[in-house]
Amino acid sequence: MIIRGLSLIVCAVALIAIADPATASAKRNPYTAEQVCGAGFYKIDKHRLYSGSRYTTHLATTFLLYNGATGQNCAVTMKRHFIGRPTTTGVSLKVKGKRRPWVVDQDAIKYYAGPVYRTA
């Protein structure tokens, strides 16, 4: 579904330390973007984050979600590697064309960065 007037920039930062492949987690993330953002949110976009010179390791995915009842957007970066280990991961959200500052969440996290919210 295309939301008229929705113009967002989503930026994610996944700064995950280079590690021996044996130390990378093969676990699945126990959370979903919908669970993290809350009831009524559904995915409208995503951006995969890779590492390596050939972009071979899919480290995380940043999701943009929307709630039609509230008019809010939610962004969250879900880890795919090093799950359960604190690694610096972040997510930020800004409404394009607005002077309001970026909403940012970045820290050493185990499962996901965010959620961050903006009304568009």
C-alpha positions in Angstrom: 0.0 0.0 0.0 1.4 3.4 -0.9 0.8 6.1 1.7 0.2 9.5 0.1 2.4 12.2 1.4 4.7 9.8 3.2 8.2 10.9 2.6 10.8 9.5 4.9 14.4 8.9 5.1 15.5 5.9 7.0 19.1 5.5 8.0 20.6 2.6 9.8 24.0 2.1 11.2 25.3 -1.4 12.0 28.8 -1.2 13.2 29.4 -4.8 14.1 33.0 -5.8 14.9 34.7 -8.1 12.4 34.8 -11.5 14.0 35.9 -15.0 13.2 33.0 -16.7 11.3 32.9 -19.4 14.0 31.9 -16.7 16.6 29.0 -15.4 14.5 25.7 -16.5 15.9 23.7 -19.0 13.9 20.6 -18.3 16.1 17.5 -16.6 14.7 16.4 -13.4 16.2 13.5 -14.2 18.6 11.9 -10.8 17.9 10.1 -9.4 14.8 9.9 -5.8 13.7 6.1 -5.9 14.2 6.6 -7.1 17.8 9.1 -4.4 18.5 7.1 -1.5 17.1 3.8 -2.6 18.6 0.2 -3.4 17.6 -1.1 -1.9 14.4 2.2 -1.5 12.6 3.0 -3.2 9.3 6.1 -3.2 7.2 6.3 -0.8 4.3 10.1 -0.9 3.5 13.3 -2.5 4.4 17.0 -2.1 3.9 19.6 -4.9 4.3 22.9 -4.2 5.9 26.0 -6.2 4.8 29.6 -6.4 5.7 32.7 -7.4 3.8 34.2 -6.0 0.6 31.8 -8.1 -1.5 28.7 -7.5 0.8 28.5 -11.2 1.5 27.5 -11.2 5.2 23.9 -10.0 5.9 24.4 -8.5 9.4 21.0 -6.8 9.9 17.9 -5.4 8.3 16.4 -2.1 9.0 12.6 -2.0 8.7 10.2 0.9 8.2 6.7 0.3 9.5 3.5 2.3 9.5 0.4 2.5 11.6 -2.6 3.9 9.7 -4.6 4.4 12.8 -2.1 6.7 14.5 -0.2 8.0 11.4 3.0 7.0 13.0 6.1 5.5 11.4 8.4 3.2 13.3 12.0 2.2 12.3 13.9 -0.7 13.8 17.2 -2.5 12.9 16.9 -6.3 13.5 20.2 -8.1 13.9 20.9 -11.3 11.9 24.4 -12.0 13.2 25.9 -11.9 16.7 22.4 -12.3 18.1 22.5 -12.3 21.9 25.9 -10.6 21.9 26.1 -6.8 22.5 27.4 -5.2 19.4 27.0 -1.5 18.3 23.9 -1.3 16.2 21.7 1.7 15.5 18.7 3.1 13.7 17.5 6.6 12.9 14.4 8.1 11.4 13.5 11.6 10.0 10.6 12.9 8.1 11.9 14.2 4.7 11.5 17.9 4.3 10.9 18.6 8.0 13.2 20.5 10.3 12.6 18.2 13.1 15.8 16.4 14.1 16.6 12.8 13.5 15.3 10.3 16.1 18.3 8.0 16.9 18.8 4.8 18.9 22.3 3.5 18.9 24.0 1.3 21.5 25.6 -2.0 22.2 22.5 -4.2 21.8 21.8 -7.9 21.7 18.8 -8.2 19.4 17.6 -4.9 17.8 18.0 -1.2 17.7 14.9 1.0 18.2 12.1 1.3 17.9 12.1 5.0 16.9 8.9 6.8 16.0 7.9 9.8 13.9 4.5 11.0 12.8 4.3 11.7 9.0 
